[in-house]
Amino acid sequence: MGGGALVLIVVILFLFRLGFVDRYVAGQIKDTFASYGIRAEIRDFHATFFPPRVVEMNGVELFDATTNDRIGKIDKLLATIKIEDLYALNLQRNINLQDLRMEGFEAWVNFDSEGRSNFRNIHIPPPEPNRRILFAYVSATIEIVNGVVHYGDVRHEISGEGRNLQVQIQPDQTGAPAGTRMTNVALSLANSVFIYDGKNFTDIGIEAHARVNQERAEIQELTLKSPVAEARLDGVMDDWRTLRYQLNVSSTVDLTQLSETLESKTAVRGAGNFTGTLTGEGDQFKINGEIKSDALAAENLRLQGLNVSANGSVNGKSYDINGKAVADLLNAGDFQIDSLQLAGNVMGTGTNFRWIGELRAVAE
């Protein structure tokens, strides 16, 4: 009798520990989302009882915990965990999240007319490990496959859809103090769509490689490719949560393709290159750089050997730029100017602007 009772107690304890740990992992993932200001709802989850222990969650819905606005969803989430000292008599357990894979990830990113994001309530929590069960995820490898990001910005009248999102997050400095650990992030988007003023820019691709922690992001390379432009950036975000950045930029714009896409009344032909720096926060930044173009054309206007150096500030759609433009040759019908120099200041909002400066030429 006593031996049978002992076996029964052991079996019950064994099943309790297994069931409790599995439910705990699902609850801990929800609590982890909650610590960031995100409410997670999980339709169902399943777990394997033998190594490797994998918790599978289906139908994960993500909401802003403050406003209840929907911000994302995950069709399937697979978490591979390792439990230290599962059958020890003490109550403390260490649960290490080894791998996290998300399939069918979808997110909605929106900005209102005042530039406020629907992610403004999301925050980075201070580290507060549970004293009895320590859930460690800083050493986990995280992967997102087949994701989609929906984007909308009322203030700047732009929207878009980032498709084929692939993300890999790999820990780099697991031994560093919490809050300073750097993590390697690789991200890519393909066949995406960007909409501005009702005009569609298609076949957009993005690739990014960076090292990030709770505050800082070191952007090793960020490449944007589309039929009308290609840009490469690198630099630092001192605070990626507020988008405060210092970036080096190199870009090429095909003005012929851009003019056709925007259905401009005046057809523009040629290409331009920009090299410079951007420093700022959000859509408020300072720009310092140089624009070059071998040849530009618009109707009967021809410009050769253009070189523009400029610096100034941009705040949303408003701008204040000082610069100097030099061109080898300007043709306008029968009118021709050699060695054109244009210096001054441009201020305005959108396409409404005024220019104050001076014009010089060697010969006309």
Secondary structure by P-SEA (a helix, b strand, c coil): caaaaaaaaaaaaaaaaaaaaaaaaaaaaaaaaaaacbbbbbcbbbbbccccbbbbbcbbbbcccccccccccccbbbbbbbbccccccccbbbbbbcbbbbcbbbbbbbbccccccccccbbbbcccccccbbbbcccbbbbbcbbbbbbbbccccbbbbbcbbbbbbbbcccccccccbbbbbbbbccbbbbbcccccccbbbbbbbbccccccccccbbbbbcccbbbbbbbbcccccccccccccccccaaaaaaaaacccbbbbbbbbbbbccccccccccccbbbbbcbbbcccbbbcbbbbbbccccccccccccbbbbbcccccccccccbbbbbbbbbbccccccccbbbbbccc
